[in-house]
């Protein structure tokens, strides 16, 4: 059984031959790099512990909320710890201009409709949060 394909405008022509035996179901190459990285990532996460990761992220998001409020921003995400997550959305003046200024300072956020989204991870620091809050405070002047 053979299947031929050609693309005329590029004059590219090739033929795809499907094996008549069960070798047709063999995969090409395993993603050994991806498997290894996934394995090491899981080891890293498990060594830290999911409870510690959750606690760290909730502490960071609580600190971020406080700093944004002190900077004059309006936090749109739920503020109760039981509803808090690693994602904080806020608004502060012209969010498109603020987002642009943050990006110019290499403060990575995401513009979401009429708000700015901050996604936290265990690798983020209190100093990074303070840098973001200072930039918001300066923007709001």
N, C-alpha and C positions, 0 to 999 in steps of 0.2 A: 504494500500500500504506500503510495507516494503522494505528496502534496506539493505542488509547484506554486511559487509566488513570484510575481514580477512587478516592478514599479517602472512604468514606461518613461516618465519625465526625467528620472535620474538614470535611466538605463541600467538599473540594478536588478539583477535576476539571480535567484538562488532556488535551490530545491531542498525541501525538508523531507527527509526519508524517515518514516517511522518503522522501527524494528518489528518484525512479525513475532518475535519471542517476548518473554516477560521482561527483557532488559529495557523495554520501552517505558517501564514504570520506575526505573532507577533515577534518582535525582542527579543533577550535575555535580555540584560541589557543596559540601556542608559548609555552613558559615562558622568555621572554627573560631575565628576571631570574635564574632558576636557571642558565641557560646561561652568562650573563656571570659570575656568582659562581664557578661551577665552573671556567671558563677562568682567572680571576684566581687562584683557589686553586692550580690546577695550575702556573701560572707561578711563584707564590711557592714552592711545594714544589721545583720544578725548579731555581730559583735557589739555594736552600739546598743541594740535593743529597741524594739518598737515603742515601748513605754517611754524611754528616754528621748527618742526622736519626737514623739507626740508632745511631750512636756516642753522640749526645746522650741518647737515651732509655735506652740501656744504662748509661751513666754515672749518669743520674738514678736508675734502678731499683736499681743497686748501692749508691748512696748511701742511698736509702730503706731498703733492707734493713739496712744497717749501723746507721742511726739507729733503726730499729724494734727491732733486737736490743739496742742500748744502752739503749733505753727500757724493756726488759723484755718486749717482745712476742715471740710465736713466729711466725716467717715460715713460711708454708705453701707458698709458690711455690718452684719449683726455684731453687736459688741459684747453680748453675754458670752462668757467663756464656754458654756455648753454648746454654743452655736458658732464659735470662732473656728477659723481654718487658716491655712497657709496663704490664703488669697485675701487681700484687703483692697477694696475699691474706695476711692475718695474723689472729691471734687474740690477745686480751689480756683476760683476765677475762670479765666479762659483756659480750659484744660488742653486745648490743642497747642496753644503757645507754651504752656507749662511743660507739656510732654516734649515739645521740641527743645526747650531749654535743658530739661533733664537729660535728654539724649546727647546734647552737645557736651554735657559734663560727664558723659559715660555712665549715667545712672539709668539702668535699664528698667523700664516699665512698659506697660502696654496701654494704648489708648482704646477705651471701650465706650463707644457712643459718647455719652456726656460725662465720663469719669475716667480716672486713671487707675489701672490695676497693678498692684504690686504682688508678686509671687515670691514667697519666702521658702527657704530650704534650710536644712541644718547647718549648712556651710556659711550662712549669712551671719553678720556680726552686728552688735549694738552700734558700733562706729559707723557702719554703712547706713543704718537706720537714721542715725543722727545727721549724717551727710545729706540724706534725702530730705529730712525735716528742715534742715537749714536752707536747702535750696528752695523748698516750698515757702518758707518764711520770707526769704529774700524776694521771691517772685511776687508774693502778695504785698510786700513792702510796707 
